[in-house]
């Protein structure tokens, strides 16, 4: 059986899952053994171990009873509960690391995988000032993002298609120096051999395919997966019947967006206006 590897640093849910797997294996138990000890199905145990399902307090209490760990799993489950990451995101990250092709769309801010550390920190700091997340959660977001970005440098590199709404490059974030460095980073990203960067101009108006951030992944077996999120919730979709229309909409968006050469020219012009 293939064992899904999950980076414990990718999210609190992944860290919980990795700890659970390590604890179970140290005891010499199979997932079926743990299923019997907790009353949860082995399928549920597997989903928690791989970060695809967050642990509930009820499960954590049963794990503490099964392993005799005196509240350790309860405390770790609390870390997951209060994470700044949206539902479904931990599983998405685990699949993003496997993807051979990524198609990203964002609006309002530069897509996370293309953000500089300073830009990402400024975005997280803004959320802290608004009271939507804590400083600890802000640090978590930046850390997870750095881990995701590192995966783009793996060999062989995945193909990355990015379409950004024009608002992403025109919205000032972090002050002139941060924004200047971010625009420089986008230009450098566009020059990579495995990337395509396009800007969807305001002029396409109501013909823009998406009103929310959307990511579409192609996995090694050529299956598709999509992830879309609102301000409060993320949704991971695995069924091809549901993902294929999103892929079609992405292709339609690419035909309306500026070419990469035109997009880079617009970014360069904005960069000239900054120090």
N, C-alpha and C positions, 0 to 999 in steps of 0.2 A: 504494500500500500504506500502511495506517495504521501509524504508528510508535508503539509503546507507550512512553509517557513514564514514567520511574521516578525517584523522588527519591533521589539518591545518599545522602542522610542517613537514609533509612528503614531501612537495614541494611547491614552490611559486604558482603553478597552483592550488593545493589543498587549499592553504590559500586564494587565490582569490575566489575560488568556495564557500568556507565556509563563507567568508564575503558577497558574493552575496546572498547566501541563507538566512543568518541572516538578511540582509537588506530587502530582499523581504518579509520574514515572519513578520518582525517588521511592515511593511506597511500593512500587512494583505492580501497580494496578493498571488494568486496561480501562478504556472508556466505558466498557460494559460493566466493569467492577464498580466504577464511580457512579454509573447510572443506578445500579442496584443500591448503593449506599445512600444516595441522595433522593431517589424517587423521580429523577429527571431522566428523560430518554438519552441514549448515547448520542443521538443526532443533536440534541440540545447541548450536551456537553461539548461536542465537537465544535459547534457554532460559537460557543463562548471561548473555547481555547484558541480559536483562530481569529477572535475579535469581530466576528460577523454578527454576534448578538451580545448586547451589554448584559452584565450580570445584574440580577435583581437582588434586593436585600434578602428575600426569602431563600434564594439559592445560596447566597453568601453565608447565611446562618447554617444552612445544612452542610455546606462545605466545612465550616469550622467544626461542626459536630462530627462529621465523618473523619476529618484529619486530626481532630483534637488540637486545633491551632489557636484557641482562645481569642477569637475576635479578629484575627489577622485578615481573613477574607472579607469580613464585614467592613473593616477600615479601607481596604483596597477597593471595595465596591463603591464606597463613598467617594473615592477619588474619581471614579468613572462617572458617577452620577452628576458631579459638579464640574465636569469637563466643559470647556468652551467649544468643543467640536460637536457638530450636528449629528443627528441620528443618521446612520448609514454611511457616514464618512470614513470610519475606520475600515470597513470592508472595502469601500471604494479605493482607499490608499493601498490596501494589500493587492488589489487587482491592477492598479496603476503601475505598480512596480513590475508587473509581469507583461504589461501591454507592449505590443510591437508597433502600435500606431495610436496616437492620441489626437483628438480633435477638440479644441477648446474654444468656447465663446464666453466673453465677459463684457460687462458694461459697468460704467461708473468708476471702476478701479482696474488697474493692470492685473491680468490673471496671476494667481499666486505663484505658479511655477516660473514666471518671468520677473517677479519682483526682486529688487535688491533688498538686502537686509535692512537698510535704513528706511526704505519705502514701506516695507512690511511692518517695521517697528512703529512707524508713524501712524499707519492704519490701526494697529492694535492699540496704540496709546489713545487715539481718538475714541475708540470704543470704551476704553477705561474711563475717560473723562465724561462720556455720556452715561456711565453707570451700567452699561449693558454687560460688561465682563469685569472680572477682578484683575489686578496687576499680575497675579499668578497665572490666570488664564491667558492673559496677553502673552506672557513669556512662553506658555505652552504652545500657543498658536505659531509664534515665530520659530520655535524649536522644531515643531512638526513640519513646518514649511521648508526649513533648511534640510531636513531629512529627505523630503520628497524631491527637492531640487537636486540633491546628490545622486538620486537614482537616474536622472536624465543623462548623467555622465557615464553610465554603465556601457559596456561593450557586449554585443553590438548596440548602438544607440537606437532608441525608438524613433520613428518618424513623428514629428510634432507639427500639427497644423494649428495655427492660432488665428482667430478672427476677433478683433477687439472693436467694440463700438467706439466711435470717435471721442466719446466722453472720457474714455480711459486715458487718453493722452492729453486731453485739454483740462482735466480737473487737477488743480494744483494740490499736491500732497507733500507735507513735510518741509515746505519752503523751497526757494529757488535751487539751492545746491542739491538737495535730495532729488528734486524733480529732474534736474539736469543729468545727474548720474543715472537716474532711471531711464531717461530717454536714450542716453548713450548705451545702456545695457540692452535696450530693445533693438537698437541698430546692430549691435554686435550679435545678438541672437539671430537676427535675420540673415546674417552672413554665414551661419553654420550650414554644413552640407545636408543635414537631416531635418531642416526646419522650413516652414513656410509661415510668414507673418503678413497678415492683411488687416487693414482698417476698414470698418464698415462706416461710411460717412453718414452724417446727419441727413444728407440729401435723399437717401433711400426711403426715409420716412416710414410709412405704415407697412412697407414691403419687407422690413426686417423680420426674419423668421422667428426670433426668440425675444421674449421680454424678461427672461430670467437667465442667470448663468447656466450653461449646459456644457458637460463634458461627455464625449463619446469615445469609448475605448475599443480597439480591436485586439483581442487576445491571441496568443500563439496558435490556438486551434481555429482561428478566424471567426470565432464567435464574437458577438457584440455586447457591450454593456454601456449604459448611460447613467449619468448622475446629474441631477438638477437640484437646485436649492433656492429656497426663499430666505427671508431674514431669520425665520424661526425653525425651519425644517429642511432636511435633505432627503432626497428620494433616490434610491438605487434601483435600476430596472435591468433585469437579466433576460427577459423574454424578447426574442428577436422580433416578434410581431409588433411589440411596442417600441423597440429601439430603431428598427428600420425606418419608420416615418421620420424620426428625429435625424437620422443620418441623411435622409433625402432633403430635409429642411436645411441641414447644414450645407449640403452641396449647393442648394439654391442661394443661400446666404453668400457663399464664396463667389458665385457668379456676379452678385451685385456689389460686392466689396471692391475696393481699390486693389490693383495688382500689388505684388510685393514691392516692386520698384517704385510705384506711385506712393505706396504706404510709407516706405522709408524716406522718400522725398518730403512728405508732409511732416514726419517726425523730425527730420533734420532741420526743417524750417522753424519748427517750434523750439528746437534746441538752440538755434541761433538767437532766439529772443531771451534766453536765460544766460546768467553769468557763466 
